[in-house]
């Protein structure tokens, strides 16, 4: 299963490509869903993210201090800063085109960020500069949402139960650590990028960047504990290119 | 004298002096408080005399005394400030910085600098603003509106008490306001240094002032860089005043609000549900 966090570009030359891509449409829809990029010449960069070494063990979170959240979980929630799968797969890695892609207007669809059961869902929210974001409190307790931005403004807002969603946008690219001061185990990331060509690796380490016209791209992979890597990747017309990343795991 | 005159001239007309380099960028960060205009060059001299020991020559809060200071000195390069009249996530006004310098920060090593002349303090504000490029790319936020304060009554103090429960102020500040709530021991500032919530029982003034208006601003703007969030989006102005009036009763001070509350309380104490995590508390 491939989890894509990007949304199709609005107003991509869908109609002009429609006729030539009719034959591919059936394949495309089954592969990337009805709203995928249908451009016949567009290629894909897919790959697999793994680690070497020994990653830190994720620990169970004790939510006893917040009974309204604790009772939502039948088994303890685990910390999520390093999410791994079988065969050294590494999840929650933000993979994106950092150079080579044409810039596009930010999507109008808001990225949804939930506080539910005293967890951030998703743990890593990927959005584009200027793209709206809605932050929801689905719990019966107050959260304060405190994105620790350094380049962008640092704000900190309380959100009691039943409050309307907090709307936010960011003007500059930045990986922003997010925390709730009331519930110190809550940690997340806003990955604010200048591109909408982005994906988040699934727990099995796979990712896929679609809709890329032929060309040379710089692909960057970011992990919240293990740092950043880049690769140069060339996409040929209609072909699939591969970019695998291997992170060196730090045990702490 | 010569240097001060030159500095003042350069600060005011810096745009004309783009060839002079550094002076030109500093000129964009002059400060205005009342009828006074801050002078960056003079501010630098005073900063290196009074401030550098803790805040450091680069303004990053890493002065030679910083190691022994808790809470840590402010890092001006981050341009994140606790005491503002402006919304969370925005820069403070020059007046806000001026008041912070003048007032000092209770329960920290930052003294009140009101023995310095007003002009010196405005010069320092102008110089502090040279440490972050944010002062050149963003203006200060628009100060929040603080509506006229309604008179305190037992009813609105009681409502403020309900808000203290509902907004979960007690999670950090404790059910009796002693700064000992269940989350208090885990709190860290934005640089991961431990930080304490305000203890109302200390009777000390607040970090950002001492008036009811200051108290209103503290929870409506939040103290940026600390765990204290802004409640501006979730508390209506009238409700905010009720909370202010209740918070005043938690201080061991002969406040107007405490007098009203303690006159009302003996006959009604039985009706009050306990504050804090108790089941069904309201």
Interface residues (C-beta under 8 A of the other chain):
Chain A: X65 X141 X142 X144 X145 X146 X148 X150 X153 X154 X155 X156 X157 X158 X159 X160 X163 X164 X166 X181 X182 X183 X184
Chain B: X78 X80 X87 X88 X89 X90 X138 X166 X167 X168 X171 X172 X182 X183 X186 X187 X188 X190 X222 X224 X225 X226 X227 X228 X229 X230 X231 X232 X233 X234
